[in-house]
């Protein structure tokens, strides 16, 4: 037998266990509100007034990015990054998903997305019904 035999097990270094973190894209964030529209990023819930409805993931991510901007125009590139990651989406793909999002919101009387020509999209504060100069009427949906 050789004398190189170890008589004790090696001692493991003291390392604290890793701190649990939220999954990527699931960070704790505050509930977003825009008029009667409410979006909860933590539970992936969307409500208009008291009616709760589901959105597909991409539409949910696009709506969250628009609501975080608070009525300011969100450039196409920033919306693409929010839904697909850096350099992954195309403006045509974005246009298709915004169209779907508008259709879903319209079905719940919350049509509030405007196109900002050559820049991107934004949430509008007030939806005008009819020709503004002729009627001046506005809908009850406001983004105050």
Backbone as JSON, one array per atom type, in Angstrom:
{
  "sequence": "XXXXXXXXXXXXXXXXXXXXXXXXXXXXXXXXXXXXXXXXXXXXXXXXXXXXXXXXXXXXXXXXXXXXXXXXXXXXXXXXXXXXXXXXXXXXXXXXXXXXXXXXXXXXXXXXXXXXXXXXXXXXXXXXXXXXXXXXXXXXXXXX",
  "N": [[0.83, -1.18, 0.0], [0.33, 2.22, -0.58], [1.53, 5.28, 0.84], [0.17, 7.51, 0.21], [-2.51, 7.64, 0.56], [-5.62, 9.14, 1.14], [-7.05, 10.1, 4.14], [-9.24, 11.5, 4.98], [-12.29, 12.92, 3.8], [-12.41, 15.39, 1.18], [-12.9, 18.83, 2.04], [-15.67, 20.72, 1.32], [-15.89, 23.97, -0.11], [-17.36, 26.73, 1.63], [-20.24, 27.89, 0.35], [-22.81, 30.07, -0.34], [-26.21, 29.25, -1.08], [-27.65, 29.82, -4.37], [-29.51, 32.82, -4.98], [-32.96, 32.82, -5.47], [-34.33, 33.86, -8.56], [-36.59, 35.75, -10.62], [-37.96, 34.26, -13.6], [-36.58, 34.97, -16.87], [-38.05, 37.81, -18.33], [-40.19, 37.71, -16.61], [-40.12, 39.45, -14.5], [-40.96, 41.1, -11.45], [-43.37, 43.5, -11.76], [-45.2, 46.58, -11.75], [-48.77, 46.92, -11.95], [-50.14, 47.97, -15.01], [-51.98, 50.77, -16.19], [-54.4, 52.21, -18.35], [-56.66, 54.39, -18.88], [-59.67, 52.68, -18.94], [-58.43, 50.32, -19.34], [-56.46, 47.68, -18.12], [-53.43, 46.11, -17.33], [-51.7, 43.38, -16.13], [-48.54, 42.5, -15.69], [-47.36, 40.49, -14.12], [-49.22, 38.4, -13.78], [-50.15, 38.01, -16.3], [-52.64, 39.09, -17.05], [-55.32, 40.81, -18.6], [-57.59, 43.42, -18.47], [-60.6, 45.15, -19.3], [-62.38, 47.59, -18.01], [-64.49, 45.73, -16.1], [-64.26, 43.39, -17.4], [-62.39, 40.58, -18.06], [-59.87, 39.35, -20.27], [-58.05, 37.19, -22.52], [-54.85, 37.58, -24.02], [-52.75, 36.77, -26.78], [-49.24, 35.93, -26.38], [-47.34, 37.64, -27.81], [-48.94, 39.86, -28.52], [-49.65, 40.67, -25.97], [-47.12, 41.46, -24.97], [-46.56, 43.57, -26.72], [-48.67, 45.36, -26.12], [-48.03, 45.89, -23.44], [-45.58, 47.25, -23.76], [-46.48, 49.53, -25.12], [-48.21, 50.62, -23.19], [-46.42, 51.18, -21.13], [-45.1, 53.32, -22.19], [-46.82, 55.4, -21.85], [-48.56, 56.93, -23.6], [-46.8, 58.21, -25.24], [-45.1, 58.13, -28.42], [-43.99, 54.99, -29.54], [-41.16, 53.74, -30.96], [-40.84, 51.66, -33.93], [-38.66, 49.84, -33.78], [-38.21, 49.58, -31.02], [-40.57, 48.34, -30.2], [-40.37, 45.96, -31.62], [-38.12, 44.86, -30.35], [-39.21, 44.52, -27.8], [-41.08, 42.48, -28.15], [-39.87, 40.44, -29.7], [-37.18, 40.38, -29.21], [-33.79, 41.53, -29.65], [-33.18, 42.45, -32.91], [-34.74, 40.4, -34.09], [-37.4, 40.47, -35.1], [-39.61, 41.62, -37.77], [-40.8, 44.58, -39.47], [-43.1, 44.06, -40.88], [-44.11, 41.77, -39.6], [-44.55, 42.91, -37.1], [-46.58, 44.73, -37.79], [-48.67, 42.96, -38.43], [-49.18, 41.76, -35.92], [-49.88, 44.0, -34.38], [-52.22, 44.68, -35.7], [-53.81, 42.45, -35.02], [-53.88, 42.84, -32.26], [-55.24, 45.3, -32.11], [-57.74, 44.47, -33.12], [-58.55, 42.65, -31.12], [-58.69, 44.39, -28.9], [-60.61, 46.2, -29.82], [-62.85, 44.56, -29.87], [-63.46, 44.55, -27.21], [-64.28, 47.1, -26.66], [-62.12, 48.93, -26.48], [-60.53, 50.37, -28.29], [-57.63, 51.8, -28.92], [-55.15, 52.31, -30.12], [-52.88, 54.12, -31.98], [-51.34, 54.77, -35.13], [-48.2, 56.18, -35.66], [-47.03, 57.9, -38.13], [-44.28, 56.71, -39.94], [-42.79, 56.37, -37.63], [-43.78, 54.78, -35.35], [-45.98, 53.35, -32.99], [-48.64, 54.44, -30.75], [-50.51, 54.84, -27.71], [-53.7, 56.24, -27.69], [-55.22, 59.08, -26.18], [-57.91, 59.75, -26.29], [-60.71, 58.59, -28.01], [-62.09, 59.6, -30.99], [-65.31, 59.8, -32.27], [-66.8, 59.7, -35.38], [-66.53, 62.61, -37.53], [-64.41, 64.95, -36.24], [-64.54, 67.78, -36.55], [-67.12, 68.06, -37.42], [-68.84, 66.75, -35.52], [-67.63, 66.6, -32.94], [-67.93, 64.82, -30.88], [-66.85, 62.57, -28.33], [-65.72, 59.33, -27.3], [-66.37, 57.34, -24.35], [-64.06, 56.07, -23.54], [-61.04, 56.86, -22.18], [-57.62, 57.77, -21.8], [-56.6, 58.85, -19.46]],
  "CA": [[0.0, 0.0, 0.0], [1.1, 3.46, -0.62], [1.23, 6.18, 1.95], [-0.52, 8.67, -0.34], [-3.94, 7.45, 0.73], [-6.27, 10.21, 1.88], [-7.8, 9.54, 5.25], [-10.47, 12.27, 5.21], [-12.92, 13.44, 2.59], [-12.11, 16.82, 0.99], [-13.87, 19.76, 2.61], [-16.25, 21.59, 0.3], [-15.87, 25.37, 0.31], [-18.66, 27.25, 2.05], [-20.85, 28.75, -0.67], [-24.24, 30.24, -0.07], [-27.02, 28.81, -2.23], [-28.03, 30.94, -5.22], [-30.76, 33.49, -4.67], [-33.94, 32.6, -6.54], [-34.65, 35.04, -9.36], [-37.7, 35.49, -11.54], [-37.57, 33.83, -14.93], [-36.44, 36.12, -17.78], [-39.31, 38.33, -18.81], [-41.23, 37.57, -15.59], [-39.75, 40.26, -13.36], [-42.08, 41.72, -10.77], [-43.62, 44.87, -12.2], [-46.47, 47.13, -11.31], [-49.91, 46.82, -12.87], [-50.21, 49.13, -15.9], [-53.35, 51.22, -16.44], [-54.62, 53.22, -19.39], [-58.11, 54.55, -18.88], [-60.34, 51.49, -18.41], [-57.6, 49.17, -19.67], [-55.51, 47.34, -17.07], [-52.56, 45.0, -17.71], [-50.89, 42.9, -15.02], [-47.45, 41.7, -16.24], [-47.04, 39.34, -13.28], [-50.17, 37.3, -13.97], [-50.56, 38.02, -17.71], [-54.07, 39.36, -17.13], [-55.73, 42.07, -19.21], [-59.0, 43.71, -18.23], [-61.18, 46.42, -19.72], [-63.47, 47.73, -17.03], [-64.51, 44.53, -15.26], [-64.16, 42.22, -18.28], [-61.03, 40.06, -18.22], [-59.73, 38.55, -21.47], [-56.7, 36.71, -22.79], [-54.12, 38.03, -25.21], [-51.57, 35.97, -27.1], [-48.03, 36.47, -25.76], [-46.76, 38.77, -28.55], [-49.84, 41.0, -28.38], [-49.52, 41.11, -24.58], [-45.84, 42.17, -24.86], [-46.68, 44.84, -27.45], [-49.53, 46.24, -25.34], [-47.27, 46.31, -22.27], [-44.61, 48.27, -24.2], [-47.23, 50.75, -25.42], [-48.72, 51.19, -21.95], [-45.28, 51.71, -20.37], [-44.72, 54.6, -22.8], [-47.73, 56.42, -21.35], [-49.11, 57.82, -24.62], [-45.73, 58.67, -26.14], [-44.87, 57.24, -29.56], [-42.99, 53.94, -29.33], [-40.61, 53.42, -32.28], [-40.97, 50.28, -34.39], [-37.54, 49.04, -33.28], [-38.4, 49.28, -29.59], [-41.65, 47.36, -30.11], [-39.81, 44.69, -32.09], [-37.28, 44.34, -29.27], [-40.06, 44.12, -26.67], [-41.81, 41.24, -28.43], [-39.08, 39.38, -30.33], [-35.76, 40.46, -28.87], [-32.97, 42.37, -30.52], [-32.93, 42.05, -34.29], [-35.44, 39.17, -34.46], [-38.67, 40.67, -35.78], [-39.65, 42.5, -38.94], [-41.89, 45.55, -39.36], [-44.31, 43.4, -41.39], [-44.58, 40.92, -38.51], [-45.08, 43.84, -36.09], [-47.84, 45.25, -38.3], [-49.67, 41.9, -38.31], [-49.54, 41.58, -34.5], [-50.61, 45.21, -33.95], [-53.57, 44.54, -36.27], [-54.51, 41.49, -34.16], [-54.1, 43.49, -30.97], [-56.32, 46.27, -32.31], [-58.99, 43.72, -33.28], [-58.93, 42.14, -29.8], [-59.09, 45.52, -28.05], [-61.86, 46.73, -30.36], [-63.91, 43.65, -29.43], [-63.75, 44.88, -25.81], [-64.5, 48.55, -26.63], [-60.91, 49.62, -26.02], [-59.72, 50.66, -29.48], [-56.87, 52.96, -28.47], [-53.79, 52.32, -30.67], [-52.69, 54.96, -33.16], [-50.1, 54.67, -35.88], [-47.48, 57.44, -35.8], [-46.43, 57.68, -39.45], [-42.82, 56.57, -40.08], [-42.13, 56.3, -36.32], [-44.19, 53.62, -34.59], [-47.36, 53.36, -32.5], [-48.85, 55.0, -29.41], [-51.87, 54.76, -27.19], [-54.36, 57.55, -27.78], [-55.93, 59.48, -24.96], [-59.35, 59.84, -26.47], [-61.15, 58.13, -29.32], [-63.09, 60.47, -31.56], [-66.27, 59.1, -33.11], [-67.26, 60.6, -36.44], [-65.6, 63.67, -37.88], [-64.29, 65.84, -35.08], [-65.0, 69.12, -36.88], [-68.55, 68.03, -37.61], [-69.61, 66.36, -34.34], [-66.93, 66.91, -31.71], [-68.24, 63.83, -29.84], [-65.79, 61.63, -27.96], [-66.17, 58.14, -26.59], [-66.08, 57.32, -22.93], [-62.72, 55.52, -23.29], [-60.0, 57.86, -22.08], [-56.36, 57.26, -21.25], [-56.08, 59.82, -18.47]],
  "C": [[0.86, 1.24, 0.0], [0.67, 4.37, 0.51], [0.52, 7.44, 1.49], [-2.02, 8.6, -0.15], [-4.5, 8.56, 1.61], [-7.14, 9.59, 2.97], [-9.1, 10.28, 5.52], [-11.0, 12.73, 3.85], [-12.55, 14.91, 2.43], [-13.25, 17.68, 1.54], [-14.36, 20.66, 1.49], [-16.2, 23.03, 0.79], [-17.29, 25.82, 0.69], [-19.16, 28.24, 1.0], [-22.32, 28.86, -0.34], [-25.04, 29.79, -1.3], [-27.43, 30.01, -3.07], [-29.38, 31.52, -4.82], [-31.74, 33.25, -5.79], [-34.26, 33.91, -7.24], [-35.84, 34.72, -10.24], [-37.16, 35.02, -12.89], [-37.42, 35.05, -15.82], [-37.79, 36.52, -18.33], [-40.44, 38.25, -17.79], [-40.89, 38.38, -14.34], [-41.01, 40.87, -12.74], [-42.22, 43.16, -11.24], [-45.0, 45.29, -11.74], [-47.54, 46.92, -12.38], [-49.96, 48.11, -13.69], [-51.66, 49.47, -16.16], [-53.36, 52.28, -17.53], [-56.12, 53.38, -19.53], [-58.76, 53.34, -18.22], [-59.53, 50.22, -18.63], [-56.57, 48.94, -18.58], [-54.74, 46.1, -17.5], [-51.67, 44.65, -16.53], [-49.8, 41.99, -15.57], [-47.11, 40.47, -15.42], [-47.94, 38.15, -13.51], [-50.65, 37.18, -15.41], [-52.07, 38.19, -17.86], [-54.3, 40.73, -17.75], [-57.22, 42.24, -18.93], [-59.36, 45.06, -18.83], [-62.42, 46.59, -18.87], [-63.43, 46.54, -16.1], [-64.37, 43.25, -16.08], [-62.7, 41.81, -18.47], [-60.98, 39.24, -19.51], [-58.27, 38.2, -21.69], [-56.15, 37.34, -24.05], [-53.01, 37.04, -25.5], [-50.32, 36.68, -26.6], [-47.48, 37.69, -26.49], [-47.63, 40.02, -28.41], [-49.77, 41.56, -26.96], [-48.24, 41.94, -24.42], [-45.9, 43.52, -25.57], [-47.55, 45.83, -26.67], [-48.8, 46.75, -24.1], [-46.28, 47.41, -22.64], [-45.31, 49.59, -24.5], [-47.74, 51.42, -24.14], [-47.6, 51.78, -21.11], [-44.86, 53.07, -20.91], [-45.67, 55.72, -22.41], [-48.24, 57.4, -22.38], [-48.07, 58.39, -25.56], [-45.57, 57.66, -27.28], [-43.76, 56.25, -29.23], [-42.46, 53.55, -30.71], [-40.76, 51.94, -32.62], [-39.89, 49.39, -33.79], [-37.71, 48.65, -31.82], [-39.52, 48.25, -29.38], [-41.17, 45.99, -30.57], [-38.95, 44.05, -31.01], [-38.12, 43.83, -28.1], [-40.72, 42.77, -26.91], [-40.93, 40.11, -28.95], [-37.62, 39.37, -29.92], [-35.0, 41.22, -29.95], [-32.75, 41.75, -31.89], [-33.69, 40.83, -34.77], [-36.7, 39.39, -35.29], [-38.53, 41.54, -37.01], [-40.82, 43.46, -38.76], [-43.19, 44.95, -39.89], [-44.93, 42.51, -40.3], [-45.2, 41.79, -37.41], [-46.45, 44.35, -36.52], [-48.97, 44.23, -38.15], [-50.12, 41.75, -36.86], [-50.24, 42.81, -33.93], [-52.04, 45.16, -34.47], [-54.39, 43.57, -35.43], [-54.84, 42.1, -32.81], [-55.23, 44.5, -31.06], [-57.68, 45.57, -32.39], [-59.48, 43.2, -31.92], [-59.39, 43.26, -28.87], [-60.42, 46.1, -28.5], [-63.05, 45.87, -29.93], [-64.33, 43.92, -27.98], [-63.91, 46.39, -25.6], [-63.31, 49.32, -26.08], [-59.97, 49.89, -27.18], [-58.92, 51.94, -29.21], [-55.45, 53.03, -29.03], [-53.77, 53.15, -31.94], [-51.36, 54.65, -33.82], [-49.49, 56.06, -35.95], [-46.62, 57.27, -37.05], [-44.9, 57.74, -39.42], [-42.08, 56.48, -38.74], [-42.49, 55.02, -35.6], [-45.66, 53.7, -34.22], [-47.41, 54.02, -31.13], [-50.29, 54.74, -29.0], [-52.48, 56.15, -27.24], [-55.14, 57.81, -26.51], [-57.43, 59.42, -25.12], [-59.7, 59.41, -27.88], [-62.26, 59.04, -29.8], [-64.0, 59.64, -32.44], [-66.8, 60.09, -34.13], [-66.19, 61.63, -36.75], [-65.59, 64.7, -36.77], [-64.84, 67.24, -35.38], [-66.52, 69.16, -36.98], [-69.31, 67.74, -36.32], [-68.96, 66.75, -33.02], [-67.2, 65.92, -30.6], [-67.02, 62.97, -29.56], [-66.39, 60.47, -27.2], [-65.78, 58.22, -25.13], [-64.69, 56.79, -22.61], [-61.7, 56.64, -23.29], [-58.77, 57.24, -21.47], [-55.76, 58.2, -20.24], [-55.29, 59.15, -17.39]]
}
